[in-house]
Amino acid sequence: MTAVIDVESGNLALGGRPVLRGISLSVKQGEVVALLGSNGSGKSTLVRGLMGLVKWSSGDVRLFDVSLPSFRDWHRVGYVPQQLAATSGVPATVKEVVSSGRLSRRRLLLPMRQADRAAVRSAIATVELTDRRHDAVSQLSSGQQQRVLIARALAGEPELFVLDEPNAGVDHHNQLGLARTLANLVDAGATVVVVLHELGPLAGLIDRAVLLQDGRIGYDVPPANDLTLQPTAGHAPVHHHPRSQPDHVPLGPGWEL
Amino acid sequence: MGTVTILDYPFMVRALLAALFTGLAAPAVGTYLVQRRLALMGDGIGHIAVTGVGLGLLTGRSPVWTAIAVAILGALLIELIRERGRAGGDVALALIFYGGIAGGVMVTGLAGGSAQTLYNYLFGSITTVSSQDVWVVVALAAGVIFIALGFAPQLFAVCQDEEFARAAGLRVRAYNITTSVLAAVTVTVAMRTVGLLLVSALMVVPVATAQQLTRSFKVTILLAMVLGAATSVGGVATAFYVDVPPGATIVLLALSCFVAAWPVGNLVRYRRRLRQPFGEGDGLQPHTVVPEEHGHDHGAACGHPAVPHGDHVDYVHDGHRHAVHGEHYDEH
């Protein structure tokens, strides 16, 4: 199987402070990987590093088998940030924001083609916002805004989805909707990396849970494994069940209750 | 022979042409600045351009070109500060503003220029535009409009969510620099029309007016351009007939449009909020019959806001939501 994401001993420092240390992570095509960890453990930084938004200080990071600095096929990647960047000064409709997700596939100075319009339409329909497509994004609830961001990533028809805490501040109903959308994508062969605080309704989809602890990978296991019964050598948190308490990391050096 | 009209004066024709193109270009760029919450950037560039004008006067070159050069440098400096510094950026901007205007006054003084010379650039002197100048203004403004509209999808994405744009593979930095250069060129172009101290008004006020009434980016930018062009041409014409300063007239006209649009926008937003569908809830609400008698039947013509609620409509009156249920109304 081809590795969609491949990180070999990646180190990343922000403003001189080492944030990610010795990260090795490989995600295969079609896998659904949850990145877990407490606040400040480096989950979001890892995602931002994978998207090329922050620079790695060392290590080999590859997307679709191309080294990150020379990776150009960004239309293969759909990024869903945590929140809509502070609603901007000028109003923009749902359709306009979702359309910007199509830019990675569009040519400069040319209008949208049939396929572009169809992709935008179907992305909006997938997140059930068709009847609000001409409304300003700022008028939507935060759950609906989150869905706009997901639709924006869908519009580019990517093979890899990277979502940064898509369930933060989103009610149960919308979380179920996201789980359905992701399930459909996975059925269609997409690869998903999702930062989560708790697995919630997504639990059934996750193939692997990767726990970040203080910038290092703590464990990397299928979440269904009952760790209390089948302790894996080399994985420290044997008494933990990632599905029930993913956020409660074991106390180690430097950790406080 | 008919009466003499404004178009019989070649200098007025030139002034109107310059005003039209400036009025179209300034709000087009202004929309992106407002979207990035950099509404005052035009002001800052205007202040810096004063130094450019001074340098032109000192070296005997055309102040337009020295102003463009200095304005572009200033705009890039502002962009650099924005990109690098999170906090403290506004203080850095303030320093640049004051440095720019003080430098301009100083250099103009050294060049032996009078207050009147500088006044023409600070507040505009559109009726003194030469026929050569007018073509420069028209060409630059047309270029600005072409880039602002042609690259609108990309510029929109970058201004709307820079991180996403970068993750989508857009050359974010190139587009940011483009926006800055567009802003700098626009400021210098508008220098002759409304003057460096008022240019930002022409970039921002039509946008603020337009977005009172719009929901989409596309309509906002186009409406702002129409408003900008109308107030610019209208301002110059008014100034011709009433003998008032054209730059100030344009800005005051634009502001009065905003004052007129604001209550309308408020009303539109209020009504839109009122008619937003109610949540479906969990379907467990008790069945509460409204006890009061209704003087009329709720319907399309009764005047009470009809708000979609699941599969039916609630009529809102006096803080209650009444839904038709057979012969009576339910409290929802």
Contacts between the chains, C-beta under 8 A, distances in Angstrom:
chain1	res1	chain2	res2	distance
A	48	B	163	7.9
A	51	B	163	8.0
A	51	B	166	7.7
A	51	B	167	4.3
A	52	B	166	7.0
A	52	B	167	7.0
A	53	B	163	5.7
A	53	B	166	5.9
A	53	B	167	6.3
A	72	B	169	6.7
A	73	B	169	7.9
A	74	B	167	6.8
A	74	B	168	5.6
A	74	B	169	2.9
A	75	B	168	7.8
A	75	B	169	7.0
A	77	B	167	7.0
A	79	B	163	8.0
A	79	B	164	6.2
A	79	B	167	3.9
A	79	B	168	7.4
A	81	B	161	7.2
A	81	B	163	6.0
A	81	B	164	6.1
A	84	B	161	7.2
A	85	B	160	6.9
A	85	B	161	4.4
A	85	B	162	7.1
A	85	B	163	7.1
A	85	B	164	7.6
A	86	B	37	7.9
A	88	B	35	4.7
A	88	B	36	7.2
A	88	B	37	7.0
A	88	B	159	6.8
A	88	B	160	5.6
A	89	B	34	4.3
A	89	B	35	5.4
A	89	B	36	7.5
A	89	B	37	5.3
A	89	B	39	7.0
A	89	B	211	7.8
A	90	B	31	5.8
A	90	B	34	5.4
A	90	B	35	4.2
A	90	B	207	6.8
A	90	B	211	5.9
A	90	B	217	5.7
A	90	B	220	5.3
A	90	B	221	7.8
A	91	B	211	5.6
A	91	B	214	5.9
A	91	B	215	5.3
A	91	B	216	6.5
A	91	B	217	6.7
A	91	B	220	6.2
A	92	B	156	7.4
A	92	B	160	6.3
A	92	B	216	6.6
A	92	B	217	4.4
A	93	B	215	5.8
A	93	B	216	4.4
A	93	B	217	7.4
A	95	B	216	7.9
A	96	B	156	7.0
A	96	B	216	5.9
A	96	B	217	5.2
A	96	B	218	6.9
A	97	B	160	6.8
A	99	B	153	7.1
A	100	B	153	6.8
A	100	B	156	6.4
A	100	B	157	3.8
A	100	B	160	6.5
A	100	B	161	7.6
A	100	B	164	7.4
A	100	B	165	7.4
A	100	B	168	7.6
A	101	B	164	7.9
A	101	B	168	7.0
A	103	B	153	5.9
A	103	B	154	6.3
A	103	B	157	5.5
A	103	B	165	7.6
A	103	B	168	5.6
A	103	B	170	6.3
A	104	B	168	4.4
A	104	B	169	5.1
A	104	B	170	7.6
A	106	B	153	7.0
A	108	B	151	7.1
A	108	B	154	7.3
A	109	B	150	5.2
A	109	B	151	7.2
A	134	B	215	6.8
A	134	B	216	7.2
A	135	B	215	6.3
A	136	B	215	4.3
A	136	B	216	7.4
A	139	B	215	7.8
A	139	B	272	7.4
A	139	B	276	7.9
A	152	B	164	7.1
A	156	B	168	6.9
